[in-house]
Amino acid sequence: MKIKPLADRVLVKPAPAEEETESGIIIPDSAKEKPQRGEVLAIGSGTKEEEMVVKKGDTVLYGKYAGTELEWEGEKYLIMRQSDILAII
């Protein structure tokens, strides 16, 4: 990974959005909900006040509007502060 987060920031690859419901109904792109979980790909070194708790490879839950979306080499990622992460699964 060529992206290295700074301080208490975390790089997350969002999980793909659900494409089909349990009953078999296919959801169009315009109606898909933004996923709220993903895999941690890289972490910063932390700050004096905040030690990094998450690790590379963790699956995390985050707020619906957490982080900043970015696209790198055709893939979509989120970069957010560790405090935006709600839980580790």
N, C-alpha and C positions, 0 to 999 in steps of 0.2 A: 504494500500500500504506500503510495507516494504522498498521501495526505497525513500530516502529523498534527493533531490538535494541540493547542497551547493551554497552559495553566489547568483549569478544572473543566475543560471541554472534552466532549466525547463524540466520536464519529460513529453513526449508527446506520446500518442498511435496513430500511423498513421492510417488514414482511409484506408479501404480495397481498393485494386486496382480495377479498372473497369474490369469486366469480359466479358461484351458484349457491342457492339456499339449500337447506336440508330437504325441502320438498322437491328439489330439482329445477326450480325456476332460475333461469340465467339472468344475471343482473347486468344491465348495460353500463359502459364506462362512466356515463354522466351521473349514475345513481350510486356508484360504489362509494362506500365510506372510506375515508383516509385511515389506513391502519394505525394502531396505537401501540404496536410492539415491533421489535426488531432486534438485530444482532449487533453487538458492539464489535467494531472492526479495529478501532484504535482509540487510545486514551492519552490525555495530556499528563504532565508530571505532577499535577496538583498545585496547591498554594500552601502558604504557611498556615492559613486558617482552615483549609479543607483538604484532608487526605483523600486520595482516590480509593473508592470502595469497589467500584465496578472494575471488571477485568475484560480483556479481549476475549471474545467468544461467548460472553454472557448474553442471554436473551432477556430483554428488558421491556417494561411497560412505561410509557411516557404520556404526558398530556396531549390532548388533541391538537393544540396549537403550539407545542413545544418545538424549539429549535429553528434553525434556518435551513431551508431546502437548498441543495446544490446538486449540480450534475457534473460528473467527471467521467470522461471516456464513455459516454452513452448510458451510464448507470446513475440512478438517483440515490442520494444520500441525505442524511440529516446531521447537522452538527449542533450540539446543544450543551448546556452546562450540566454537570453531574446532578445538580439540584433539581433539574427539570425531569429527571428520571424518578418515577413513582415506586417501582419495584423491580427486583430481579426474579425471573421465573426459574 
